[in-house]
Amino acid sequence: MTAVHHPSLADLTTTAVGGPVNTYVRAETEEEIVAAVRAADQTGERLLVVGGGSNLLAGDAGFDGTVVHIASQGIQVDHASDCAGTLLTVAAGHSWDDVVAWTVENERVGIESLSGIPGTTGATPVQNVGAYGQEVSQTIARVSVYDREAGRRTSFAFADLHFAYRDSYLKRTTVDGSPRFVVLAVHFQFTHGELSKPVRYAQLAQHLGIELNQRAPLADVRQAVLDLRAGKGMVLAPQDRDTYSTGSFFTNPIVSDDVIDSLVPANAPRFPVVDASGEPVQGSTKLSAAWLIDNAGFGKGFGLPGSRNERLGIDGADVAGGRASLSTKHTLALSNRGEARAEDMASLARVVRDGVHQVFGVELVPEPVLVGLSL
């Protein structure tokens, strides 16, 4: 475990914005994670837990407490059989995409559509990470945590995590990036097979050349998802400024079927809402945040010099001086063009959120954790 003073949160996040921190601790084992968190709590310091930094937008003033950087590594097969499948334990700091690659290579089924998502494994149950028709909750059996209030290690079974769309009990007990329950390891259960789960996302099925709800080879699904994400600037690449973002900045809003037709036209994309096990939820429909943003007049690259929302009469460069913009590849990502500060990113997010509400009456909710700033 190493402690370093005064690094910048910009160095720890994929947006590359955020001010300095008082104390930085890199924790590489479960024991080091628990010790670092306990030490901060005993001194009464504020605590911020950071993994891959891909779901965090931190303020320019920085963080005046302790930042614990979760850097534990390891994938362990606890049990494997053709009947029961595989029980897998993954350290909280292990790269998520490396876990997905491992499951594909070893013919474990269930997270192949979650390829290319940046960040660490410990963050996935907190946010109930999902993409292209899959959610991580569909394969989680248990999560090991350190309970800061009780001062001890414990674990949550699947039912106790109360997963929902981009939400969980772990997230609901986290305030400004400071969790009550610090994830130490995630325990998964996978079935075995060469083919994916049924593909439920139309764009992915089209890319694969299959019908909706058909299966495809695991490796083909992974590559198709990587291709689609790269085309949207959603795979980290140091030379591509579009990828200096938190990925999807807003969650797809869920609205009641009773009011949906009064909010959006019939041609607006609509998706079923599913529960943590993947079963449809009746009475509500998920809308596309990207479609709402685009059709409210915020096109790709809005925020760059020369960009303009004609529908609302807003010049893009007036929002953040061209330092922050929507991605030039996808309207759902807010990108640091090279010199942005956190407030530039927040200003852009506010303008987009308020514009969508003005046009459609739909409230967009930010997906990343906001620390030291608000919308």
CORURNOR-V698083 format. One record per pair of residues at least 12 apart in sequence whose ideal C-beta (glycine too) atoms are under 10 Angstrom apart, sorted by the first residue. I is the first residue (numbers start at 1). J is the second residue. Records with the same first field share a line. If there is no record, write none. Layout:
BEGIN
I=J ; J
END
This chain:
BEGIN
1=25 ; 26 ; 27 ; 28 ; 29 ; 31 ; 32 ; 33 ; 35 ; 36 ; 39 ; 68 ; 71
2=24 ; 25 ; 26 ; 27 ; 28 ; 32 ; 36 ; 69 ; 71
3=23 ; 24 ; 25 ; 26 ; 36 ; 39 ; 66
4=21 ; 23 ; 24 ; 25 ; 26 ; 67 ; 69
5=20 ; 21 ; 22 ; 23 ; 24
6=20 ; 21 ; 22 ; 23 ; 24 ; 62
7=20 ; 21 ; 23 ; 24 ; 26 ; 62 ; 67 ; 69
8=20 ; 21 ; 24 ; 58 ; 62 ; 63
9=21 ; 24 ; 48 ; 50 ; 53 ; 56 ; 57 ; 58 ; 59 ; 60 ; 61 ; 62 ; 63 ; 67 ; 342 ; 371 ; 372
10=53 ; 58 ; 60 ; 62 ; 336 ; 340 ; 341 ; 342
11=24 ; 53
12=24 ; 48 ; 50 ; 51 ; 52 ; 53 ; 56 ; 58 ; 67 ; 69
13=50 ; 52 ; 53 ; 54 ; 55 ; 56 ; 57 ; 58 ; 244 ; 246 ; 336 ; 342 ; 368 ; 371
14=52 ; 53 ; 54 ; 55 ; 56 ; 57 ; 118 ; 119 ; 236 ; 243 ; 244 ; 245 ; 246 ; 247 ; 336 ; 368
15=53 ; 54 ; 56 ; 57 ; 58 ; 243 ; 244 ; 245 ; 246 ; 249 ; 324 ; 334 ; 335 ; 336 ; 340 ; 342 ; 345 ; 368
16=53 ; 241 ; 244 ; 245 ; 336 ; 338 ; 340
17=56 ; 57 ; 58 ; 59 ; 60 ; 244 ; 323 ; 324 ; 336 ; 339 ; 340 ; 341 ; 342 ; 343 ; 344 ; 345 ; 346 ; 373
18=53 ; 56 ; 57 ; 58 ; 59 ; 60 ; 61 ; 62 ; 63 ; 341 ; 342 ; 345 ; 371 ; 372 ; 373
19=58 ; 59 ; 60 ; 61 ; 62 ; 63 ; 64 ; 341 ; 342 ; 372
20=60 ; 61 ; 62 ; 63 ; 64 ; 67
21=46 ; 48 ; 50 ; 58 ; 62 ; 63 ; 64 ; 65 ; 66 ; 67
22=45 ; 46 ; 62 ; 63 ; 64 ; 65 ; 66 ; 67
23=36 ; 39 ; 40 ; 43 ; 45 ; 63 ; 64 ; 65 ; 66 ; 67 ; 68
24=48 ; 50 ; 63 ; 66 ; 67 ; 68 ; 69
25=37 ; 39 ; 40 ; 47 ; 66 ; 67 ; 68 ; 69 ; 71
26=50 ; 67 ; 68 ; 69 ; 70 ; 71 ; 93
27=49 ; 68 ; 69 ; 70 ; 71 ; 72 ; 92 ; 93 ; 182
28=69 ; 70 ; 71 ; 72 ; 73 ; 91 ; 93
29=71 ; 72 ; 73 ; 74 ; 91 ; 93 ; 184
30=70 ; 72 ; 74 ; 91 ; 92 ; 93 ; 144 ; 146 ; 153 ; 182 ; 184 ; 185
31=72 ; 184
32=68 ; 70 ; 71 ; 72
33=49 ; 68 ; 69 ; 70 ; 71 ; 72 ; 91 ; 92 ; 93 ; 122 ; 146 ; 182 ; 183 ; 184
34=146 ; 148 ; 151 ; 152 ; 153 ; 182 ; 184
35=68 ; 146
36=49 ; 66 ; 67 ; 68 ; 69 ; 70 ; 182
37=49 ; 66 ; 68 ; 146 ; 148 ; 151 ; 179 ; 182
38=146 ; 148 ; 151
39=66 ; 68
40=65 ; 66 ; 67 ; 68 ; 148 ; 178
41=66 ; 148 ; 149 ; 151
42=151
43=65 ; 66
44=65
45=64 ; 65 ; 66
46=63 ; 64 ; 65 ; 66 ; 67 ; 176 ; 177 ; 178 ; 371
47=63 ; 65 ; 66 ; 67 ; 68 ; 148 ; 176 ; 177 ; 178 ; 179 ; 182
48=63 ; 64 ; 65 ; 66 ; 67 ; 68 ; 69 ; 176 ; 177 ; 178 ; 179 ; 369 ; 371 ; 372
49=66 ; 67 ; 68 ; 69 ; 70 ; 92 ; 122 ; 123 ; 126 ; 174 ; 177 ; 178 ; 179 ; 182 ; 183 ; 369
50=63 ; 67 ; 68 ; 69 ; 70 ; 71 ; 120 ; 123 ; 177 ; 369 ; 371
51=68 ; 69 ; 70 ; 71 ; 72 ; 92 ; 93 ; 94 ; 95 ; 96 ; 118 ; 119 ; 120 ; 121 ; 122 ; 123 ; 124 ; 126 ; 183
52=69 ; 70 ; 71 ; 93 ; 95 ; 96 ; 97 ; 117 ; 118 ; 119 ; 120 ; 121 ; 122 ; 123 ; 236
53=69 ; 118 ; 119 ; 120 ; 123 ; 246 ; 368
54=96 ; 117 ; 118 ; 119 ; 120 ; 123 ; 236 ; 245 ; 246 ; 247 ; 368
55=117 ; 118 ; 119 ; 120 ; 123 ; 124 ; 126 ; 127 ; 129 ; 177 ; 246 ; 247 ; 248 ; 367 ; 368 ; 369
56=119 ; 123 ; 177 ; 246 ; 368 ; 369 ; 370 ; 371
57=177 ; 245 ; 246 ; 249 ; 334 ; 342 ; 345 ; 346 ; 349 ; 366 ; 367 ; 368 ; 369 ; 370 ; 371 ; 372 ; 373 ; 375
58=177 ; 342 ; 345 ; 368 ; 369 ; 370 ; 371 ; 372 ; 373
59=341 ; 342 ; 343 ; 346 ; 370 ; 371 ; 372 ; 373 ; 374
60=341 ; 342 ; 343 ; 344 ; 345 ; 346 ; 372 ; 373
61=342 ; 343 ; 372 ; 373
62=342 ; 371 ; 372
63=176 ; 177 ; 371 ; 372
64=372
65=178
67=177 ; 371
68=182
69=93 ; 120
70=91 ; 92 ; 93 ; 94 ; 120 ; 121 ; 122 ; 123 ; 182 ; 183 ; 184
71=91 ; 92 ; 93 ; 94 ; 120
72=90 ; 91 ; 92 ; 93 ; 94 ; 120 ; 121 ; 122 ; 183 ; 184 ; 185
73=90 ; 91 ; 92 ; 93 ; 94 ; 95 ; 98 ; 120 ; 121
74=89 ; 90 ; 91 ; 92 ; 93 ; 94 ; 121 ; 185
75=88 ; 89 ; 90 ; 91 ; 94 ; 98 ; 99 ; 102 ; 103 ; 106 ; 121 ; 188
76=88 ; 89 ; 90 ; 91 ; 185 ; 187
77=89 ; 102 ; 106 ; 108
78=141 ; 187 ; 188 ; 189
79=189
80=106 ; 108 ; 190 ; 192
81=192
82=191 ; 192
83=192
84=189 ; 191 ; 192
85=108 ; 109 ; 110 ; 139 ; 188 ; 189 ; 190 ; 191 ; 192 ; 193
86=103 ; 106 ; 107 ; 108 ; 109 ; 110 ; 188 ; 189 ; 190 ; 191 ; 192
87=141 ; 142 ; 187 ; 188 ; 189 ; 190
88=102 ; 103 ; 106 ; 108 ; 139 ; 141 ; 186 ; 187 ; 188 ; 189 ; 190
89=141 ; 142 ; 144 ; 185 ; 186 ; 187 ; 188
90=102 ; 120 ; 121 ; 122 ; 124 ; 185 ; 186 ; 187 ; 188
91=120 ; 121 ; 122 ; 144 ; 183 ; 184 ; 185 ; 186
92=120 ; 121 ; 122 ; 123 ; 124 ; 125 ; 143 ; 144 ; 145 ; 182 ; 183 ; 184 ; 185 ; 186
93=120 ; 121 ; 122 ; 123 ; 183 ; 184 ; 185
94=120 ; 121 ; 122 ; 185 ; 186
95=118 ; 119 ; 120 ; 121
96=111 ; 114 ; 115 ; 116 ; 117 ; 118 ; 119 ; 120 ; 121 ; 122 ; 123 ; 124 ; 129 ; 136 ; 186
97=114 ; 115 ; 116 ; 117 ; 118 ; 119 ; 120 ; 121 ; 222 ; 226 ; 235 ; 236
98=120 ; 121
99=111 ; 114 ; 120 ; 121 ; 124 ; 136 ; 186 ; 188
100=112 ; 113 ; 114 ; 115 ; 116 ; 117 ; 121 ; 218 ; 222 ; 225 ; 226
101=115 ; 116 ; 219 ; 222 ; 226
103=115 ; 139 ; 188 ; 190 ; 218 ; 222
104=196 ; 217 ; 218 ; 219 ; 220 ; 221 ; 222 ; 223
105=218 ; 219 ; 222
106=190 ; 192 ; 218
107=190 ; 191 ; 192 ; 193 ; 194 ; 195 ; 217 ; 218 ; 219
108=139 ; 188 ; 189 ; 190 ; 191 ; 192 ; 193 ; 218
109=139 ; 190 ; 191 ; 192 ; 193 ; 194 ; 195 ; 196 ; 197 ; 215 ; 218 ; 221
110=134 ; 136 ; 138 ; 139 ; 140 ; 188 ; 189 ; 190 ; 191 ; 193 ; 196 ; 197 ; 218 ; 278
111=124 ; 129 ; 131 ; 134 ; 135 ; 136 ; 138 ; 139 ; 140 ; 188 ; 190 ; 196 ; 197 ; 218 ; 222
112=132 ; 134 ; 195 ; 196 ; 197 ; 199 ; 216 ; 217 ; 218 ; 219 ; 220 ; 221 ; 222 ; 223 ; 224 ; 225
113=130 ; 131 ; 132 ; 133 ; 134 ; 135 ; 196 ; 197 ; 199 ; 200 ; 201 ; 204 ; 221 ; 222 ; 224 ; 225 ; 228
114=129 ; 130 ; 131 ; 132 ; 133 ; 134 ; 135 ; 136 ; 138 ; 139 ; 222 ; 225
115=131 ; 132 ; 134 ; 218 ; 221 ; 222 ; 223 ; 224 ; 225 ; 226 ; 227 ; 228 ; 229 ; 235
116=131 ; 132 ; 222 ; 223 ; 225 ; 226 ; 227 ; 228 ; 229 ; 230 ; 232 ; 234 ; 235 ; 236 ; 247
117=129 ; 130 ; 131 ; 136 ; 225 ; 229 ; 234 ; 235 ; 247 ; 248
118=229 ; 234 ; 235 ; 236 ; 243 ; 245 ; 246 ; 247
119=236 ; 246 ; 247
120=183 ; 186
121=136 ; 183 ; 185 ; 186 ; 188
122=143 ; 144 ; 145 ; 170 ; 182 ; 183 ; 184 ; 185 ; 186
123=136 ; 170 ; 171 ; 183 ; 186 ; 369
124=136 ; 137 ; 139 ; 140 ; 143 ; 168 ; 183 ; 186 ; 188
125=137 ; 140 ; 142 ; 143 ; 145 ; 156 ; 158 ; 161 ; 163 ; 168 ; 169 ; 170 ; 171 ; 183 ; 186 ; 187 ; 188
126=143 ; 161 ; 166 ; 167 ; 168 ; 169 ; 170 ; 171 ; 172 ; 173 ; 174 ; 179 ; 181 ; 183 ; 186 ; 369
127=166 ; 167 ; 168 ; 170 ; 171 ; 174 ; 251 ; 367 ; 368 ; 369
128=140 ; 161 ; 162 ; 163 ; 164 ; 165 ; 166 ; 167 ; 168 ; 170 ; 171 ; 276
129=166 ; 247 ; 367
130=163 ; 165 ; 166 ; 251 ; 252 ; 274
131=201 ; 204 ; 225 ; 228 ; 229 ; 234 ; 247 ; 248
132=199 ; 200 ; 201 ; 202 ; 203 ; 204 ; 205 ; 207 ; 221 ; 224 ; 225 ; 228 ; 229
133=197 ; 198 ; 199 ; 200 ; 201 ; 202 ; 203 ; 204 ; 205 ; 212 ; 213 ; 271 ; 272 ; 274 ; 278
134=196 ; 197 ; 199 ; 200 ; 201 ; 204 ; 221 ; 225 ; 274 ; 278
135=163 ; 164 ; 165 ; 166 ; 274 ; 275 ; 276 ; 277 ; 278
136=163 ; 168 ; 186 ; 188 ; 276
137=158 ; 161 ; 162 ; 163 ; 164 ; 165 ; 167 ; 168 ; 274 ; 275 ; 276 ; 277 ; 278
138=158 ; 163 ; 188 ; 189 ; 197 ; 274 ; 275 ; 276 ; 277 ; 278
139=158 ; 186 ; 187 ; 188 ; 189 ; 190 ; 191 ; 197
140=156 ; 157 ; 158 ; 161 ; 163 ; 168 ; 186 ; 187 ; 188 ; 189 ; 276
141=155 ; 157 ; 158 ; 186 ; 187 ; 188 ; 189 ; 190
142=155 ; 156 ; 157 ; 158 ; 160 ; 161 ; 185 ; 186 ; 187 ; 188 ; 189
143=155 ; 156 ; 157 ; 158 ; 160 ; 161 ; 168 ; 169 ; 170 ; 181 ; 183 ; 184 ; 185 ; 186 ; 187 ; 188
144=156 ; 181 ; 182 ; 183 ; 184 ; 185 ; 186 ; 187
145=170 ; 179 ; 180 ; 181 ; 182 ; 183 ; 184 ; 185 ; 186
146=179 ; 180 ; 181 ; 182 ; 183 ; 184
147=173 ; 179 ; 180 ; 181 ; 182
148=173 ; 178 ; 179 ; 180 ; 181 ; 182
149=173 ; 180 ; 181
150=180 ; 181
153=182 ; 184
154=181 ; 184
155=181 ; 184 ; 185 ; 187
156=168 ; 169 ; 170 ; 181 ; 183 ; 187
157=187
158=187 ; 189 ; 276 ; 277
159=276
161=181 ; 276
162=276
163=275 ; 276 ; 277
164=254 ; 273 ; 275 ; 276 ; 281
165=251 ; 252 ; 253 ; 254 ; 273 ; 274 ; 275 ; 276 ; 281 ; 284 ; 286
166=248 ; 251 ; 252 ; 254 ; 365 ; 367
167=251 ; 276
168=181 ; 276
169=181
170=182 ; 183
171=369
174=369
175=369
176=369 ; 370 ; 371 ; 372 ; 374
177=368 ; 369 ; 370 ; 371 ; 372
178=369 ; 371
179=369
193=215 ; 217 ; 218
194=215 ; 216 ; 217 ; 218 ; 219
195=214 ; 215 ; 216 ; 217 ; 218 ; 220 ; 221
196=208 ; 210 ; 214 ; 215 ; 216 ; 217 ; 218 ; 219 ; 220 ; 221 ; 222 ; 224
197=213 ; 215 ; 216 ; 218 ; 221 ; 278
198=210 ; 211 ; 212 ; 213 ; 214 ; 215 ; 216 ; 278
199=211 ; 212 ; 213 ; 214 ; 215 ; 216 ; 221 ; 224
200=212 ; 213 ; 271 ; 272 ; 274 ; 278
201=225 ; 228 ; 271
202=269 ; 271
203=224 ; 228 ; 269
204=216 ; 221 ; 224 ; 225 ; 227 ; 228
205=221 ; 224
206=224 ; 228
207=220 ; 221 ; 223 ; 224 ; 225 ; 227 ; 228 ; 231
208=220 ; 221 ; 223 ; 224 ; 225
209=224
210=224
229=243 ; 247 ; 330
230=243 ; 329
231=329 ; 330
232=247 ; 248 ; 290 ; 300 ; 327 ; 329 ; 330 ; 331 ; 332 ; 333
233=245 ; 247 ; 300 ; 327 ; 328 ; 329 ; 330 ; 332 ; 333 ; 335
234=247 ; 248 ; 327 ; 329 ; 330 ; 332 ; 333
235=247
240=327 ; 328 ; 329 ; 335
241=325 ; 327 ; 328 ; 335 ; 336 ; 337 ; 338 ; 340
242=300 ; 301 ; 325 ; 326 ; 327 ; 328 ; 329 ; 330 ; 333 ; 335 ; 336 ; 337
243=327 ; 329 ; 333 ; 335 ; 336
244=324 ; 327 ; 333 ; 334 ; 335 ; 336 ; 337 ; 338 ; 340 ; 345
245=324 ; 326 ; 327 ; 330 ; 332 ; 333 ; 334 ; 335 ; 336 ; 345 ; 368
246=333 ; 334 ; 335 ; 345 ; 366 ; 367 ; 368 ; 369
247=327 ; 330 ; 332 ; 333 ; 334 ; 367 ; 368
248=289 ; 290 ; 330 ; 332 ; 333 ; 334 ; 366 ; 367 ; 368
249=289 ; 293 ; 326 ; 327 ; 331 ; 332 ; 333 ; 334 ; 335 ; 345 ; 348 ; 349 ; 352 ; 353 ; 364 ; 366 ; 367 ; 368
250=289 ; 290 ; 292 ; 293 ; 331 ; 332 ; 333 ; 334 ; 349 ; 352 ; 353 ; 356 ; 363 ; 364 ; 365 ; 366 ; 367 ; 368
251=286 ; 289 ; 332 ; 364 ; 365 ; 366 ; 367
252=269 ; 271 ; 273 ; 286 ; 287 ; 288 ; 289 ; 290 ; 291 ; 292 ; 332 ; 364 ; 365 ; 367
253=285 ; 286 ; 287 ; 288 ; 289 ; 292 ; 356 ; 360 ; 362 ; 363 ; 364 ; 365
254=271 ; 273 ; 281 ; 284 ; 285 ; 286 ; 287 ; 365
255=270 ; 273 ; 284 ; 285 ; 286 ; 287 ; 360 ; 361 ; 362 ; 363
256=283 ; 284 ; 285
257=270 ; 273 ; 282 ; 283 ; 284 ; 285
258=283 ; 284
259=361 ; 362
260=284 ; 285 ; 287 ; 362
262=360 ; 361
263=287 ; 292 ; 359 ; 360 ; 361 ; 362
264=285 ; 287 ; 288 ; 291 ; 292 ; 295 ; 359 ; 360 ; 361 ; 362
265=295 ; 360
267=291 ; 295
268=285 ; 287 ; 288 ; 291 ; 292 ; 295 ; 360 ; 362
269=286 ; 287 ; 288 ; 290 ; 291 ; 292
270=285 ; 286 ; 287 ; 288 ; 291
271=285 ; 286 ; 287 ; 288
272=284 ; 285 ; 286
273=285 ; 286
274=286
287=360 ; 362 ; 364
288=331 ; 332
289=331 ; 332 ; 352 ; 353 ; 356 ; 362 ; 364 ; 365 ; 367
290=326 ; 330 ; 331 ; 332 ; 333
291=331 ; 332 ; 360
292=331 ; 332 ; 352 ; 355 ; 356 ; 357 ; 359 ; 360 ; 362 ; 364
293=326 ; 330 ; 331 ; 332 ; 352 ; 353 ; 355 ; 356 ; 359 ; 364
294=326 ; 330 ; 331 ; 332 ; 356
295=311 ; 331 ; 356 ; 359 ; 360
296=309 ; 311 ; 312 ; 331 ; 352 ; 353 ; 354 ; 355 ; 356 ; 357 ; 358 ; 359 ; 360 ; 362 ; 364
297=309 ; 310 ; 311 ; 312 ; 313 ; 314 ; 352 ; 355 ; 356 ; 358 ; 359
298=311 ; 312 ; 314 ; 316 ; 325 ; 326 ; 331 ; 348 ; 351 ; 352 ; 355 ; 356 ; 359
299=316 ; 326 ; 328 ; 331
300=325 ; 326 ; 327 ; 328 ; 329 ; 330 ; 331 ; 333
301=316 ; 325 ; 326 ; 327 ; 328 ; 329 ; 331 ; 335 ; 337
302=314 ; 315 ; 316 ; 317 ; 319 ; 325 ; 326 ; 327 ; 328 ; 331 ; 334 ; 348 ; 351 ; 352 ; 355
303=315 ; 316 ; 317 ; 318 ; 319 ; 320 ; 321 ; 322 ; 323 ; 324 ; 325 ; 326 ; 327 ; 334 ; 335 ; 337 ; 340 ; 344 ; 345 ; 347 ; 348 ; 351 ; 352
304=316 ; 317 ; 320 ; 322 ; 323 ; 324 ; 325 ; 326 ; 328 ; 335 ; 337
305=317 ; 321 ; 322 ; 325 ; 337
306=322
307=319 ; 322 ; 325 ; 326 ; 328
309=351 ; 352 ; 355 ; 359
311=355 ; 358 ; 359
312=351 ; 354 ; 355 ; 358 ; 359
314=351 ; 352 ; 355
316=348 ; 351
318=347 ; 351
319=344 ; 347 ; 348 ; 349 ; 350 ; 351 ; 352
320=334 ; 336 ; 337 ; 339 ; 340 ; 341 ; 343 ; 344 ; 345 ; 346 ; 347 ; 348 ; 349 ; 351
321=337 ; 339 ; 340 ; 344 ; 347
322=337 ; 338 ; 339 ; 340 ; 344
323=335 ; 336 ; 337 ; 338 ; 339 ; 340 ; 341 ; 343 ; 344 ; 345 ; 347 ; 348
324=336 ; 337 ; 338 ; 339 ; 340 ; 341 ; 342 ; 343 ; 344 ; 345 ; 346 ; 347 ; 348 ; 349
325=337 ; 340 ; 344 ; 345 ; 348
326=348 ; 352
331=352
332=352 ; 364 ; 367
334=346 ; 348 ; 349 ; 352 ; 366 ; 368
335=348
341=373
342=370 ; 371 ; 372 ; 373
343=373
345=368 ; 370 ; 373
346=366 ; 370 ; 373 ; 374 ; 375
347=375
349=364 ; 366 ; 368 ; 370 ; 373 ; 375
350=374 ; 375
352=364 ; 375
353=365 ; 366 ; 375
354=375
END
